[in-house]
Amino acid sequence: MTLLQRARRIRLVLMDVDGVLTDGRLYHFAGKDGELVESKGFDSQDGIALIWLAEHGIKTGLISGRRSKGVEGRAKMLRMEHVVLGTFEKLPAFEEILKKTGLRAEQAAYIGDDLPDVPVLRKAGLSVAVANARPEVLKRAHWVTRRRGGEGAVREVAEFLLRSQDLWKSVLDRFDAL
């Protein structure tokens, strides 16, 4: 099956957070109460592309090993329907999301960068590794982005999916960008 054929079937895009939606860096500092606060940076072009997917009926979501209030807030802002945080065993979360949505694995794309992502990459209909993913992850991917995680990789995937499903022109028309 070609990459384009895989992309045309996608109705759900799931991804890891650190190293995919962010560059993987974690910034820690003490908050007002002395408790540890974690900060992450998100690429704005990745964000708008996730909104475009949602507007075109492609559901999105996160499966991450870390818990973060900031990630929860960002996911809500980006209209993500599925957010599973605090799990290093990602395959059960992937399967539960498929069950909830009534979709099959071949209708789901997954974007990953590290070893905990491999079990999901092996099951997803379109498995994507970001350019700076671990070598073991790169080997399991149907496609490797040109962009690194947190630096437009998610935008690259979103645009490819929208183009492959003949939806990109409607995005361009919206902004009179043709």
Rosetta blueprint (number, residue, H / E / L):
1 M L
2 T L
3 L H
4 L H
5 Q H
6 R H
7 A H
8 R H
9 R L
10 I L
11 R L
12 L E
13 V E
14 L E
15 M E
16 D L
17 V L
18 D L
19 G L
20 V L
21 L L
22 T L
23 D L
24 G L
25 R L
26 L L
27 Y E
28 H E
29 F E
30 A E
31 G L
32 K L
33 D L
34 G L
35 E L
36 L E
37 V E
38 E E
39 S E
40 K L
41 G L
42 F L
43 D L
44 S H
45 Q H
46 D H
47 G H
48 I H
49 A H
50 L H
51 I H
52 W H
53 L H
54 A H
55 E H
56 H L
57 G L
58 I L
59 K E
60 T E
61 G E
62 L E
63 I E
64 S E
65 G L
66 R L
67 R L
68 S L
69 K H
70 G H
71 V H
72 E H
73 G H
74 R H
75 A H
76 K H
77 M H
78 L L
79 R L
80 M L
81 E L
82 H E
83 V E
84 V E
85 L E
86 G L
87 T L
88 F L
89 E L
90 K H
91 L H
92 P H
93 A H
94 F H
95 E H
96 E H
97 I H
98 L H
99 K H
100 K H
101 T H
102 G L
103 L L
104 R L
105 A H
106 E H
107 Q H
108 A E
109 A E
110 Y E
111 I E
112 G E
113 D L
114 D L
115 L H
116 P H
117 D H
118 V H
119 P H
120 V H
121 L H
122 R H
123 K H
124 A L
125 G L
126 L E
127 S E
128 V E
129 A E
130 V L
131 A L
132 N L
133 A L
134 R L
135 P H
136 E H
137 V H
138 L H
139 K H
140 R H
141 A L
142 H L
143 W E
144 V E
145 T L
146 R L
147 R L
148 R L
149 G L
150 G L
151 E L
152 G L
153 A H
154 V H
155 R H
156 E H
157 V H
158 A H
159 E H
160 F H
161 L H
162 L H
163 R H
164 S H
165 Q L
166 D L
167 L L
168 W H
169 K H
170 S H
171 V H
172 L H
173 D H
174 R H
175 F L
176 D L
177 A L
178 L L
